[in-house]
Amino acid sequence: MRFLNPAASVLAAPIVALSLFAAPAVQAHPVEGSIHTVSRHGDPLLWGSVNAINGEVYMAGGPTRAPDCDNGVLKDGSYYYQVTDRRTGRLITAQPITSRRFEVQGGLIRNPRWSDGDETDCGSHTIAMPTRSPYTPKNPNMLIAVTRVSDYERICGRGVDCGARGFESKRTFWRRYQMRTDNVGIAEITAFRFYDANANARYDKDEVDMPEWIALLTADHMDRYEQFDEFGLIQVKVLPGRYAMGIVDGRHGYPWHETATLTKGHDGSPGYVRFELKPNEKRTIAYGAYCVVPTGQDPWYWREGEGATLVDAQDLAALRSLNLRNTDGSHFDPWSLNDYSVWVSIDRGSLSKELSVAIGSMTLSIRNGFSNPMSPIMPIRSSLGDLLSAANTSLAADGDARPGDAEYATQSRLQPAIANLPDSNFEGTTGVLPATPCAPDIPF
């Protein structure tokens, strides 16, 4: 369970609304064509939400077919861009000049490094314009400058990064836009990612929160990925409006099962949640999940190699105490390891025989310390011991269950659940529920 430390919470960069203005008078002979500032989806940003630090302002250019876009076609060629604070002249673009180069082909911005591969009514939107972090002045006036590579190199020299001086050509294109953070009633989202250790779809007081997962926050004006911090927490400030948020990361080792999305006005069902935020409203969302892990050894382990050396007379007696079945439905009682090995190898041919092989190998796994009969099995919600007991009881009732028989449905459910528990057969649909979260197999 988390003990919140407000000082340790990581808040997202300011969410800002953006409006465009005419290009300033300094452009005497601008780059020909059109440059726009757009959202991630390519929509003209006359009034929208952008993130000054994470680069959710995009630059677009090319043929235009919408009244909100500038007219003209950006000429083919190679260009550099920069973003500066209009008031102070401070260069706030994060990357070196070589990383701010883009190509225009057929009037559209083309660059595989940044391209989303889309073309919109405002041309192609391909270049995010991140700023040097942290940079959060109130209501900053920003300038985008675009110049030809040839003009930049004429001032600075080939392969030389001389910063903003390279944009002093009279042929440079400038566009001004302003970010606002005042008087918009900023709302706040707080999200938790917790390990649902008992898979009850509730956030219990002794359950731990999980770091490093990724959530996707979407709205009409943005798609934004957020990472849960070391406390399993996301806190982000946003503009009022309609949002959807859900878990998108799947890089955390053994299979995970979502159990609940808990927030005001939602029925608790797992997955994405949609909600609307009013000015100054605060929303808390908790995302619950559990993982499952394999247990035990498969039948082949016990018939040869190391497993064969572990099977003793008491193990064989335990197998004989079960209701194991042959393919024809008759009882199977192994008196030697060879009896067991041949029985496993013979074409199983029937559901009851397949179930018998599964509970036989799992019984040997428990007796030899590879599995714990008290382990909870999900999503069946049964202990391993109870699961094996139910299978053994069903085999006693019908040793050759076929479609239409009373025990057929039961054995059809139990056989794959038990047979897929060992690591060699593990599929992740059924497994042991560990008391603590599974470790990531691809650490951040």
N, C-alpha and C positions, 0 to 999 in steps of 0.2 A: 504494500500500500504506500502511496506517495505521501511525503510530508513536504508541502510546497514551500519553496524558498523564493519569494518574489524577486529577490535580487538576482537569482540564478535563471529566471525565466528568460527565454530568448524571444523577443518580439520581432515580428516581421518588419520589413522596411515600410515606410509610410505609404499608404495607398492614396493615390492622387488623382484628381480629375484634370483633364487636359483640354486646352482650347488652342486653336491655331490662329496665327496672325499673318498679315502680309509680310513678304520678305523685306528686310531693312534696306535702306537706301544705299548701303555700301556696295551692292552688286551693280556694276556698270555693264559688264559683259558676261552674263551668267552662263553656266553650263546649259546647253540647250536641252529641252525636254521637260520632264516632270519628276519631282521627288515628293513623296507623301509620308506622313507619319500615320501608322495604322496599328490596329490591335493584332493579336496573334492570329486572328482569323482573317485579317486583311481588311477589316472594316475601317473607314476613315475615322480618325480620332478627332472629331470636332468637340465632343464631350464624352469622355469615357474614363476608364480606370487603368492606370499604368503603375508600374513599380520602378521607381527611379534607380534602385540599386540592382535589382535582379534582371533588368533589361527587358521589360515587357513592352517597351516602345519599339516598334519595328519600322524600318525604312522600306518603302516600296517605290517602284517606278515603272513606267511603261505605258502602253496604250490605255487610254481611259475611256470608259463608257458610262460614267456616273456623274451627275451634276455636282457632287461633293468633291470630286477630284479635279486637280489642275488639268488643263488641256495639254496636248503635245505628247511626243514620244521621246524618251531618253535615247540619245544617240549611242550607237554601239561603241565600245571602247573599254578602257581600264580606268578605274576611279579609286580614290581614297576618300574616307569620310572622317569627321571628328564631331564631338559634342562639347560645347563650352558653356560656361555660365555667362550670360549676356551682360550681367551687371559688373562682374569682376574680371572677366576674360579668362578665368581659370579653366584649364583643360581637364575635363572630368571623364573623358573616354578611357575605359580600363585598359584596352589592349595597345601593344606597340603598333606603329603605323603599318607594318607588314601584315598584321592580322586584321587590318581595316581596309584591305583592298577587295574590290569586287569587280566583276565583269558584267557588261551589258551586251546581250546578243539578241538580235531581233527586237530591240526596244525593251526587253525585259531583263531585270536583274537576275544574273545566273551565277551562282557560286555554290558548289557542293558542300562546302564547310558549313554554311548557314542555312541553305535552302530548305524550305518546307515543301518545295515542289508544287506549289499552288499558284494559280493565276486568278486574280479577282477583278472586279470592276475597276479597281485602282491599280491594275498591273500586278506584277509578282511581288510578294512580300517575303523577303528572304533574310534581311539582316537585322538582328536584334542589336540594340545600342546600349550596352551596359555602361554604368558609370563607376568611377573609382569609389569604393566603399571605405568608410561611411561618408555619404554626401547627402545630407538631409536638411538643407536650408529651407526656411518657410517661403513658399511661393516662388521658387527659382524660375527665372526666365532663361530658357535654354536656346542655344543656337546650334543647328545642324549645318555643317559646312561640307560640301562635296566638290572635289576638284579632280581634274584629270591627273593620272599618274605622271604623264609627261610634263605637265605644268609644275607639279610638286618637285620632280627631279630637276627641273630647270632652275629652281630656287635652291634646293638642298644638295643636289648631287645624286648620282645614281647609287641606290642602296643605302642612303644616309637618312636617318630619322631625325629631322630637325624640329619636330613638334608642330606647334601651331603656326610657326613662321612659314611652313610650306603651303599654307592655305591663303597666303597674302596676295595671290594672283588676282587680278581684276576679273578673271574668267571664272572665279569660284562662285558656286551657287550657295545661297544662304536661305535657311528657313528658320523662323522663330516660333517657339511654342512655350506655353507657360504651364507649370504644374501648380495646382492649388491644393492646399490642405486645410484651409480655414472654412468654418461655417458650413460644413457638410454633414455634421452629426455622425462621425465615424463610429461604426459598429465593431464588435470584437468577437472572434471565434476562438474558443479553447477546446482542444480535442485531446483525448487520452486513448492510448492503445494498451489494453490490459490482457493479461493471460487468464483466460477463463478456466481455472484449474479443475473445477468440478463440472464444467460444461453445462451450467444451469442457466446460461443466457442472462446472468445478473452480475453486477459489479460488486463483489463481496469485499468486506473490509480487509481481509488478509490476502487478497490477490494482488499480484505485482504488475507494474506497468512496464512496457517494453519499448526500448529505444530503437532508433535507426530505420523503422519502417517508413514507407513513403505513402502519402495521401495525395489525391488529386482534388483540388478545389476548382470548380468551374462556375462561370456565370456568363451572361451574354457578352461581356466585355473582356473575358479573360479565361485562360486555362493556366493553372498555377500548381506546381508540384511543391509540397512541403514535407520536410523530414521531421519525424518525432525526435526530440532531443534526448540527452542522456537520462532524463527523467521520464521518458515516454510521453512527452508533452509537446503540443503545437499551440502557439498563441499567435494569432494574426489579426491585424486591423484591416477592415475593409469598408468600402462604401455601402450604404444601405442598398438593398436590392434582393433579387432572387438568386439562390446558390444551390449547388449540389456538391456533396463531398463524400469520398469513399476511399478505401484502401486499394492501392494499385500494385504494391510491391510484392513480389513472389520469390524472393531470393533467400529464404530463410530455412534452408535445410529440409527436414522431413515435412511431409504434407501438412498443411494447415487447414483448419476448418473454421469458417466464420460462424459465430454463434449469435451475435447481437449487435445492433447499432442503437444505442440508447440516447435519446434526446427528447426534449419537450415536443409533444404533439405527434410523435412517431410511434408506431405500434411495436417497435423493438426488433422487427425482422432485420436480419443481417444484410449488409450491402450498402449501396449508396443511399444517402438521405437527402431529400430536397427540403429547403426551408427558405423563408423570407425574413430578412433583417430590417427592422425599422431604425431610424437614426438613434444612435447611442445605445442600441440594444446589445446585450451580451448573450451568446449562445454557447452551451457546453454540450459536447458530443463524446460518447465513450464507445469505442470499437472493441468488441470482445472476440477472442479466437483461442483455439487450442490446437496443439499438434499431436500427432500419433507416431509411435515408433514401433519397429518390428520386435518380435520376441521368438525365441526357440530355434530349433534346427529342423530342417526338412527331412523327409523319410530317407533320402539318399545318404545323408550324413551318417545315419545309424547302421546302414547295411555294409559300409566299407570304410576303410581308413581309420581316422582317430575315433570317430563315433563308435565303430564296431568294437574297439578295445574297452569302451566304457560300459557296454551292456553286460550285466551279470545275471545271475539266476533270479535275484529278487526283481529285477526289471522285467524279466520274462514272465514271472508270476503275476506282476502287476498288469501286464498285457493280457494274460489269460483271464484275469478278473473282469475285463471289459467285454462288451458285447460286439467284438470285432466280427466282421462277416467276410466270407468269400464271395466271388463274383456271382455264384448261384444262390446266395442268400444263406448258406449254411454257416455255422459257427467256425471261427478260426481260433485255434489255441496254439501259440508257438511254444515249443519245448527247447528250441535251440536258436541261436542267431541265424543259422542257415535257414531254418523254417521261416523266420521273419524276412530275411533277405529275399528268398524266393517269392514269398507272398507279395512283397512290395513290388517286385519286378514283373510279376504276371500282369497281363492286360487287365486293367481294373474293370472296365466294361459296364459298371453299374454305379448309380449314385451312392448306394449304401456302402459298396466297397470303397469308393473314393472317400467317403466320410470316415470310414473305419481307419484307413491309412492316415488320414489327417489327425484323428484323435490319438492314434497309436504313437506317432512321432512326437506330438505335443506332450503326451504322458511321459515319454522318455526324457523330453526336454525339462520337464518339471522335476523329475526324480534325479536328474544329473545337474541341477543347479543353473540351467540356462533360462528358466522362466519361473515366475512366481504365480501360484494359483490365485493369489489375492489381487493381482494386477487388474485394474479396471480396463475393460475393452470398450472402445467407442467406434461407431455410434450406437452399438448394441446396448450399452449401459448395463453391462453384466461383468462380473469378475471372470477371469479366465477359467477358474475351477468350476464355476456355475455353468459356463458355456460348454465345457467338456462333459459335465454331468447331464445337461440337457440333450447333447448329442448321443451320449451312451444310452439314455432312456429311450430316445426315439429309435435307436438301432435294436433295442430289446423288443420294441413294439412291432417293428417291421424291418427285417433284414434284407429285403429286396424291394425297396420303395420305388414305385413306378407312377407315371402321371395318372391322376385320379385316385390314388391311394391316400388314406388319411394322413400318413406321415410324410408324403412326398414334399409338400410345401415346407414343412419344418426342416427336413434334411437339405432341401435346395437352398435354404437360407443359411444353415449352419455350416455346410461343407466349404463354400468359398471363404466364409469369415474365418474359419480355423486354418484352412490350407494356406491362406495368404498371409498369415502372421509371421512366419519365418522370414529373415532378411532376404533369402534367395528368391522368394515369391512375393515380396512386399509390394503392394500397389498403393498403399496410403489411404484406401477407402475405409479399412478397418485396421485398428492397431491399439497398442497400449497407450493410455493417457498418462504421460509423465507428470510428476508433481510440479516441475518447474519447466519454463519454456525451453524448447529445443534450441541448441546453439546454431547460429547462422552458418551455413556451409560456404557462403561467399561473404566474408567480413567486409565492412566498409573501411 
